[in-house]
Amino acid sequence: MGTVDRKWNYDYSKILWMKMYLADPDFSVMRSKVYVTFEQALGIIKQVDAITQGVPKIVYLVGWQGLGHDDCYPEMDVVNEALKREEDATARDSLWWLFREAKKYNTVVSFHVNVSDAYTATPCFPELAAANAVVNDINGRPTPIEVFNGRDGYKTSYKQFWESGIFKRLFDRFCEVTPVREAGTVHIDNFCIAENLNPRTTVEEQDAARNAMLDYVASLGIDVTSEYTYREAPLRNESPTHPIRRLYKQAGEDMTEVDWRTVPIRTLGRIPATWWTSCVSMDECISVPPSLYAGHLNERAQMNVFYGTMHGEDIWRDHGNAPENWGPAFIKEFCTYHAPYVYLNRYERLRWEEEAGAPEDGRYTVFFSGGVVSRGRDRSISKNGVVLKRENDVILPLTEDNMTFVAYSENGRSGLWNVPDAAFTAGEVFEITPEGNRFICTKTVTDGKMELELAAGQGVAVRGLIGK
């Protein structure tokens, strides 16, 4: 598939990476609508660390810049003053404080940015337009493509954006203002190709420029995660509903629909992980290991056998900042979605089968090395015939030394639970809460089984006792 050989700073198939939504702009009053301040973000990060038993994490901040999400782009050097702590002189001071403090809770704080969108109110817009680094219509005029927060959104033309040197200058300034180089990872959102009509660019030229941008960011020691699986065909004809089609019709060229399966994953090997791992076939899910391309699968039938990383931000957006409100949803998703994902990623993906008569979203069964089988019909995971997960009852090792397990039951379950991977014969059982683990009891492991009693919606951690 034309991948490049690159060593990542993180293995995104083994760690928990999420987004946290901080603020939106309200341009009618030129103020920021704040959901989570930097100080509140640290509180949530601390509580998430308690729930996740201290596993390594990355949190990408959304809306940390300007007045909030979808403001300032493609510039990334104004920190949102509405998010700062009272005791700090500037929001930038608070941002660096959050980065440093989060490390105490096994969390790397990084940033959600966007270099594809541009706004006329952004200081660099005239320079972008003069360099033809904004997508133009057939007459050579910058043309808005979408609307964000009530403002026209333009698209950058990667070829001119890169060749003009503007991208490099903006990204270097971003590195000066934020600890992104120290984080070693950044989320570049919506990194889709938009073709310029005048001067005319091709999808291949834009792809080459995007690769140059990715290679430059990599040269600074920073991994790039992103939003989608990028399989762009000429004139974006794989996306018939996208508003950019109105622009492309001006080109007067053939816009016949193209099957995405015939288009390469253009950023494979340069982007190790995306949120919406769409447009990937089952054969590719087997042949492309998650260590090369990880993410949050959003095709339901695939998700029910491979699982994925947690999105994160939707939990706090839906439930607010109070841990008693968001905690139960987070614990459930962590135990039933993230834990199965990292467990399955321990094993090599061997083959898949489609089960006749199964529901559409449960039609796949995937076979892994080590005798591990993931079955979509009942969302079960088994190892050598021993069931570890069925529906939303699950017990799985969380750490690779098999000394820490998590268990969860959606409706409550008592009795023997299978723990064939346990590296201990006795373990302490704790209820998982945002405030920390609450000791319940000590249990023994006999013949690969442990007796547990879980209430509906309860998650527990089992920590093996060393030497037992």
Residue pairs with C-beta under 8 A, 6 or more apart in sequence:
1 264
1 265
1 268
1 269
1 288
2 264
2 268
2 269
3 268
3 269
3 292
4 269
4 270
5 269
6 218
6 269
6 270
8 223
8 272
9 184
9 185
9 221
9 222
9 223
10 17
10 56
10 58
10 184
10 185
10 223
10 272
11 291
12 225
12 272
12 273
12 290
12 294
12 295
12 309
13 273
13 289
13 290
13 291
13 294
13 341
13 342
13 345
14 342
14 345
14 400
15 55
15 56
15 57
15 58
15 342
16 52
16 55
16 56
16 57
16 58
16 309
16 310
16 334
16 338
17 57
17 58
17 59
17 60
17 185
17 225
17 273
17 309
18 57
18 58
18 59
18 60
18 309
18 310
18 311
18 312
18 313
19 59
19 60
19 61
19 62
19 112
19 187
19 275
19 311
19 312
19 313
20 36
20 41
20 44
20 59
20 60
20 61
20 62
20 312
20 313
20 316
21 35
21 36
21 62
21 63
21 69
21 313
21 316
21 317
22 34
22 35
22 36
22 37
22 38
22 41
22 61
22 62
22 63
22 64
22 68
22 69
22 80
22 83
23 32
23 33
23 34
23 35
23 36
23 63
23 64
23 67
23 68
23 69
23 80
23 82
23 83
24 32
24 33
24 35
24 63
24 67
24 68
24 69
24 149
25 31
25 32
25 33
25 66
25 67
25 68
25 69
25 70
25 71
25 149
26 32
26 33
26 67
27 67
27 149
27 150
27 151
28 150
30 67
31 67
31 82
32 63
32 67
32 68
32 80
32 81
32 82
32 83
33 68
34 68
34 82
34 83
35 63
35 316
35 317
35 321
36 44
36 316
36 321
37 82
37 83
37 84
37 85
38 83
38 84
38 85
38 91
38 94
38 95
38 97
38 98
39 85
39 94
39 98
40 321
41 59
41 61
41 98
41 109
42 98
42 101
42 102
43 321
44 316
44 321
44 323
45 57
45 59
45 102
45 105
45 107
45 109
46 105
47 323
47 327
47 434
47 435
48 57
48 59
48 105
48 107
48 330
48 434
49 57
49 105
49 106
49 107
50 432
50 433
50 434
50 435
50 436
50 437
51 327
51 330
51 331
51 334
51 432
51 433
51 434
51 459
52 106
52 334
53 398
53 399
53 404
53 406
53 432
53 437
53 461
54 105
54 106
55 106
55 398
55 399
56 106
56 108
57 106
57 107
57 108
58 107
58 108
58 109
58 110
58 183
58 185
59 102
59 107
59 108
59 109
59 110
59 312
60 110
60 111
60 112
60 186
60 187
60 225
61 109
61 110
61 111
61 112
62 69
62 112
62 313
63 69
63 71
63 80
63 112
64 79
64 80
64 83
64 95
64 111
64 112
65 71
65 72
65 76
65 77
65 78
65 79
65 80
65 111
65 113
66 72
66 78
66 80
67 80
67 82
68 80
68 82
69 112
70 114
70 117
70 148
70 149
70 153
71 119
71 149
72 78
72 119
72 122
73 113
73 114
73 115
73 116
73 117
73 118
73 119
73 122
74 114
74 115
74 116
74 117
74 118
74 122
74 124
74 128
74 156
74 161
74 167
74 170
75 122
75 123
75 124
75 170
75 173
76 111
76 113
76 170
76 171
76 173
76 174
76 177
76 178
77 170
77 173
77 174
77 176
77 177
79 90
79 91
79 92
79 94
79 95
79 177
79 178
80 91
81 90
81 91
82 91
83 91
83 94
83 95
84 90
84 91
84 93
84 94
85 93
85 94
85 97
88 94
88 97
92 177
92 178
95 178
95 179
96 179
98 109
99 109
99 179
99 182
99 183
102 108
102 109
108 183
108 184
108 185
109 179
109 183
110 180
110 183
110 185
110 186
110 187
111 178
111 180
111 183
111 186
111 187
112 187
112 189
113 174
113 186
113 187
113 188
113 189
114 188
114 189
114 190
115 156
115 161
115 167
115 170
115 171
115 188
115 191
115 213
116 155
116 156
116 189
116 190
116 191
116 192
116 194
117 146
117 148
117 153
117 154
117 155
117 156
117 190
118 125
118 128
118 134
118 153
118 154
118 155
118 156
119 125
119 151
119 152
119 153
119 154
120 152
120 154
121 151
124 166
124 170
125 134
125 154
127 133
127 166
128 134
128 156
128 161
128 166
129 142
131 160
131 161
131 164
131 166
132 140
132 157
132 160
132 196
132 199
133 156
133 157
133 160
133 161
133 164
133 166
134 142
134 154
134 155
134 156
134 157
135 142
135 143
135 145
135 154
135 155
135 156
135 157
135 194
135 195
135 196
135 197
135 247
136 142
136 143
136 157
136 196
136 197
136 198
136 199
137 143
137 197
137 198
137 247
137 250
138 197
138 198
138 250
138 251
139 198
140 198
140 199
142 154
143 154
143 247
144 152
144 153
144 154
145 153
145 154
145 155
145 194
145 243
145 244
145 247
146 153
146 243
147 153
155 194
155 244
156 194
157 194
157 195
157 196
157 201
157 206
158 193
158 206
158 209
158 210
158 213
159 196
159 201
159 205
159 206
159 208
159 209
160 196
160 199
161 167
161 209
161 213
162 168
162 209
162 212
162 213
163 209
167 213
167 216
168 216
171 213
171 216
171 217
171 220
174 180
175 181
175 220
180 186
180 222
181 220
181 221
181 222
183 222
184 221
184 222
184 223
185 222
185 223
185 224
185 225
186 217
186 222
186 223
186 224
186 225
187 224
187 225
187 226
187 227
188 217
188 224
188 225
188 226
189 226
189 227
190 226
190 227
190 228
191 210
191 226
191 227
191 228
191 230
191 267
191 271
192 228
192 230
192 232
192 236
193 203
193 206
193 207
193 210
193 230
193 232
193 236
193 266
194 206
194 236
194 244
195 201
195 202
195 203
195 206
195 234
195 235
195 236
195 248
196 206
197 247
197 248
197 250
197 251
200 251
202 234
203 232
203 233
203 234
203 235
203 236
206 232
207 232
207 266
210 266
210 267
211 266
211 267
211 270
214 224
214 267
214 270
214 271
215 270
217 224
218 224
218 270
223 272
224 270
224 271
225 271
225 272
225 273
225 274
225 275
226 267
226 271
226 273
226 274
226 275
227 274
227 275
227 276
228 274
228 275
228 276
228 278
228 279
229 265
229 274
229 276
229 277
229 278
229 279
229 280
230 265
230 266
230 267
230 271
231 238
231 260
231 263
231 264
231 265
231 266
231 279
232 238
232 263
232 266
233 258
233 260
233 263
234 253
234 258
235 248
235 251
235 253
235 255
236 242
236 244
236 245
236 248
237 248
237 255
237 256
237 257
237 258
238 257
238 258
238 260
238 263
238 279
239 245
240 257
245 255
248 255
249 255
260 279
261 281
265 280
265 284
265 288
265 293
268 288
268 292
268 293
269 292
271 293
272 292
272 293
272 294
273 293
273 294
273 295
273 309
274 293
274 295
274 296
275 295
275 296
275 309
275 311
276 295
276 296
276 298
277 293
277 294
277 295
277 296
277 297
277 298
277 308
278 298
278 299
280 288
280 297
280 299
280 302
282 302
282 352
282 364
283 352
285 302
285 306
285 349
285 352
285 366
286 349
286 350
286 351
286 352
286 366
289 348
289 349
290 345
291 345
294 309
294 345
295 308
295 309
296 308
296 309
296 310
296 311
297 303
297 306
297 307
297 308
300 360
300 361
301 360
301 361
301 362
301 363
301 364
301 376
302 364
304 361
304 362
304 364
304 376
304 379
305 352
305 364
305 365
305 366
305 374
305 375
305 376
306 341
306 344
306 366
306 374
307 337
307 338
307 340
307 341
307 344
308 337
308 338
308 341
309 338
309 341
310 333
310 334
310 337
310 338
315 326
315 329
315 330
315 333
316 326
318 326
318 329
319 325
319 326
319 329
320 326
323 434
323 435
324 434
327 433
327 434
328 457
330 434
331 408
331 432
331 457
331 459
332 392
332 408
332 410
332 457
332 459
334 406
334 459
335 394
335 406
335 407
335 408
335 432
335 459
336 389
336 392
336 394
336 408
336 410
339 394
339 396
339 398
339 406
340 374
340 381
340 389
340 394
340 396
342 398
343 381
343 388
343 396
343 397
344 368
344 372
344 374
344 381
346 370
346 400
347 368
347 369
347 370
347 372
348 368
348 369
349 366
349 368
350 367
350 368
350 369
351 366
351 367
352 364
352 365
352 366
352 367
353 364
353 365
353 367
354 363
354 364
354 365
355 362
355 363
355 364
355 365
355 375
355 376
355 377
358 376
358 377
359 377
361 376
362 375
362 376
362 377
362 378
362 379
363 376
363 377
364 376
365 373
365 374
365 375
365 376
365 377
366 373
366 374
367 373
368 374
370 383
370 384
371 383
371 384
371 385
372 381
372 382
372 383
373 381
373 382
373 383
374 380
374 381
375 381
375 382
378 390
378 391
379 389
379 390
379 391
379 392
380 387
380 389
380 390
380 391
381 387
381 388
381 389
381 394
381 396
382 388
383 420
383 421
384 420
386 418
386 420
386 448
387 418
388 394
388 395
388 396
388 418
388 420
389 395
389 396
391 410
392 408
392 409
392 410
392 411
393 408
393 409
393 410
393 411
393 413
394 406
394 407
394 408
395 405
395 406
395 407
395 408
395 417
395 418
395 419
395 450
395 452
395 462
396 405
396 406
396 407
397 404
397 405
397 421
397 422
398 404
398 405
398 406
398 461
401 423
402 421
402 422
402 423
402 424
402 464
403 423
403 424
403 463
403 464
403 466
404 461
404 462
404 463
404 464
405 419
405 422
405 427
405 461
405 462
406 432
406 459
406 460
406 461
406 462
407 417
407 452
407 454
407 459
407 460
407 461
407 462
408 454
408 458
408 459
408 460
409 454
409 455
409 456
409 457
409 458
410 456
410 457
411 456
412 454
412 455
412 456
412 458
413 452
413 453
413 454
414 452
414 453
414 454
415 451
415 452
415 453
416 449
416 450
416 451
417 449
417 450
417 451
417 452
418 448
418 449
419 445
419 448
419 449
419 450
419 462
420 448
422 445
422 448
422 450
422 464
423 464
424 445
424 464
424 465
424 466
424 468
425 444
425 445
425 446
425 468
426 442
426 443
426 444
426 445
426 464
426 465
426 468
427 442
427 443
427 445
427 450
427 462
427 463
427 464
427 465
428 439
428 441
428 442
428 462
428 463
428 465
429 439
429 440
429 441
429 442
429 443
429 452
429 460
429 461
429 462
430 437
430 438
430 439
430 440
430 460
430 461
430 462
430 463
431 437
431 438
431 440
431 458
431 459
431 460
432 459
432 460
432 461
437 461
440 460
442 465
443 450
443 451
443 452
443 462
444 450
450 462
452 460
452 462
454 460
